[in-house]
Amino acid sequence: MRIEHWFYTLPLRLRSLFRRRQVDQDLEDELQYHLEMKIEEYLAKGLTPKQSRQAALKAMDGLTQKKEECRDLRGINAIENTFRDLRFSVRLLAKSPGFTVVAVLTLALAICANAVVFGVLNGMVLRPLNVPRPESLYGIEHGNEYSMTESYPDYVDLRDRNRSFDSLAAFCPTQVGLDTGNGSARSYGDVVSGNYFDALGLQPYLGRFFHASDEHGANSVPYLVLSYSFWHDHFSDDRGVLGRVVRINKHPFTVVGVTPPDFHGILIFGSPDFYVPLVDGDEVQWGSLMGSDLLHDRGNQWVFMTLGHLKSGVTSEQAVADLNSIGVDLDKAYPKTHGKTRFRLARPGLYGDYLGGPAQAFLTGLLLLAGLILLAACANLGSLFAARTADRSREIALRLALGSSRHRILRTLFTEAFLISLAGGGLGLSASVALLRGLSTWQPVPNIPMRVPVSPDGNVYLVALLLALVSGLLFGLVPVRQVLRTDPYQIVKAGSNVIGMRRVTVRDLLLVGQVAICAVLVTSSIVAVRGLVRLLHAKLGFEPRNVMLIDADLNMAGYRGEAVLAMQKRLIEALQKVPGARTVGLIDFVPLLTTYVNVAPVFTDQAAELKPSNAAAHPAIYRISPEYFQAAGTALLLGRTLTWHDDQNAPRVAVVNQEFARRIFGSVANAIGRYYKMQDGTRVQVVGAVEDGKYAMLTEDPRPAAFVPIMQGPPTGTTLLILRLDRNRTEIASAIRNTLRGLDAGMPAQIQNWNEGLSIALFPARLATVALGVLGLLGAMLAGTGVFGMAAYSVSRRLKELGIRLALGAQRREILEAGLGRALKLLAFGSAAGIVLGMLSARVLASIVYQATPRDPLVSAGVIFAMLLLGLLATWIPAQRALSLDPVTLLREE
């Protein structure tokens, strides 16, 4: 009935809102009509006109009261009261611009921090990829390691034999020399299976995609699909690009289509320029350089990721069981290349659990810290609102004494709180949207097409609105008890503030909590800085200073077979003659420049059955020239380095690191001259040992590594030259470029300083340090304003008392203790509680920052110093005010 009544009276409510004068006049006429009818009724009973009017008014309980009842029934009063409260609250806030600005900015900072962190978490973890049915898209990950790589034959078996996926696709990122008609330039793309686009359910923006039906063996599909962004940037949206022939590593490919604008590949941070068929991988990247037929070699896991949509009604557990049954069959059929093959499903965007787990832990930790920022802001605003209510105690008491209800006063206070929350939320959301849009176009690593998919969407707006409303409710609740406990008679009689004079007030508790949160945030910030310092001083296994990196992929220039090794020698000899060059070395993959590491199982010399499950270790394998260690600054501990005589005609040799020697031979001293076996049975002699280092990631645990000669084994077109200079010379890049152009003008090359190349490896640590540092700074700002507000309010409230003390001869120290003692004690209690909480949060911080240890003495000392500095800055102005009091002037004013 209430809903029906509201529905039927809705037109009247709207009419009352927008045509108020006419509705009031209609109501007045109607009541006057009823009054006259009552008067006539009493006149008929024999009463005089005056008696009849009085009796009629009494029967109707008065015109004014009856009018208010009618207005309440029609909902007019509720609407008017709401607008009246809004106007009154706006006037009150406008009369206190300092309070309003501080409150809005405080909440805006907290909302902005939370919206930005949630936006990043939403874009990288929560929000699905831009493909149809993203909730059912899974990648296949090996259950015994954080790897999603497969050999091509294994991928085909999984694709054809599984019963759980609609279709399984595969892809592998690559970089090539792409010539669109203006010369060859380095470009990044994905080599994908023929069913890739069909399996993902994508439709082309322009032209068509290639399909599985186009594949008829190796190098049978010379087609290329451009990404929308690459087509837009390099072809100026030219629809005539279809059918155009471009060259990849000097091989012709025909452009057949363009991907949709919102599709940027499967990897979160990747943004491929193009897509080519996986069966053309030989021509695109590897050629004959790998020394094997990649489409039939089960021992070479070069397929980066296998993924697909689960069939409707199939659970992830059923799919894993299905895949594992295939894995068991593969183990039995191919014991030389397979061990205990088990699978699990993972979301493909962040490369499964390898990056997804750490990224999710990091962002979740950041979100928790951002939540603490919001709680600190609410505590700060609650404290400000409590102080403001206390200052308005006389006004509130007078309103209560004049008949206003406590409900009406509380409604006004909550209206102020929600106005501030909406203003702060709107400002914070605007700032967060600008920051997220900037992040979405940010290129953290030069020369690599990366994207940070954090553009704000409806989820970010909704979260910001909810946070603003909840925050308004939280800090609006703080003064409720003060209002409910107000005794208007006592306040009016005393003529001063008596609200909140208890020994321990709500404001005290809020300030202690706020300072404790600040101490936790400052602890996390200092831990992040210490973690970054440790990473910067970690033992890398090489010295990147005064070193230039030259990436000259010979495969892109069309070199094959023995011509590769010959060209590599020519490159080393030519660069050795560049003025300022000290030593030049070569390696196939520079440590830390990429997370990719060539890993292979190795066995002890006594091992008889060379199955993967019997491997003694899975070291990183690097192919190097003899001069590499000297050029890289890697220390040789024992034995000898490699020489040019270690070629195809010489026995197989290797130089290993300390971790390799410890795992296989027990110690470094025992390794020299000993042998280990590769999976194909080849015996390799250890001729030297070098220091341990970092190979894939700065945060990795010590891992074994082996360095083998580039002359032993099939040629590798991946040519990364390490050129050590006699001093830091910035002008040498042009000399290097001229030297390379003189050798082969068609060979694309990339030249950079090694320290600059390490930006990829240092990016996560730097990002964590900056993020935690900003949160710590925000926490310190909020706590500082809270302590300042408490100190300033304490001094302001006790000005008369402090003036009397000064007049009676009190010392400066006693004045400071009386005026600021309470604030400083609360700061001390809050800091102590925060430091303890920071120590207890070691496990949480460890999931955010590598080797986080809040128990580090330097961290503890830094937190204590920071909190002392915060207290000094926050109480400086109130202390100066207390010390500059003139008791004569103050008492005259009183």
Secondary structure, 3 states (H helix, E strand, C coil): CHHHHHHHCHHHHHHHHHCHHHHHHHHHHHHHHHHHHHHHHHHHCCCCHHHHHHHHHHHCCCHHHHHHHHHHHCCHHHHHHHHHHHHHHHHHHHHCHHHHHHHHHHHHHHHHHHHHHHHHHHHHHHCCCCCCCHHHEEEEEECCCCCCCECHHHHHHHHHHCCCEEEEEEEEEEEEEEECCCCEEEEEEEEECCCHHHHHCCCCCEECCCCHHHCCCCCCCCEEEECHHHHHHHHCCCHHHCCCEEEECCEEEEEEEECCCCCCCCCCCECCCEEEEHHHHHHHHHCCCCCCCCCCCCCCCCECEEEEEECCCCCHHHHHHHHHHHHHHHHHHCCCCCCCCCEEEECCCCCHHHHHHHHHHHHHHHHHHHHHHHHHHHHHHHHHHHHHHHHCHHHHHHHHHCCCCHHHHHHHHHHHHHHHHHHHHHHHHHHHHHHHHHHHCCCCCCCCCECCCCCCCHHHHHHHHHHHHHHHHHHHHCCHHHHHCCCHHHHHHHCCCCCCCCCCCHHHHHHHHHHHHHHHHHHHHHHHHHHHHHHHCCCCCCCCCCEEEEECCCCCCCCCCHHHHHHHHHHHHHHHCCCCEEEEEEECCCCCCCCCCCECCEEECCCCCCCHHHCCECCEEEEECCCHHHHHCCCEEEECCCCCCCCCCCCCEEEEEHHHHHHHHCCHHHHCCCEEEECCCCEEEEEEEECCCCCCCCCCCCCCEEEEECCCCCCCCCCEEEEEECCCCCCHHHHHHHHHHHHCCCCCCEEEEHHHHCHHHHHHHHHHHHHHHHHHHHHHHHHHHHHHHHHHHHHHHCHHHHHHHHHCCCCHHHHHHHHHHHHHHHHHHHHHHHHHHHHHCHHHHHCCCCCCCCCCHHHHHHHHHHHHHHHHHHHHHHHHHHHCCCHHHHHHHC
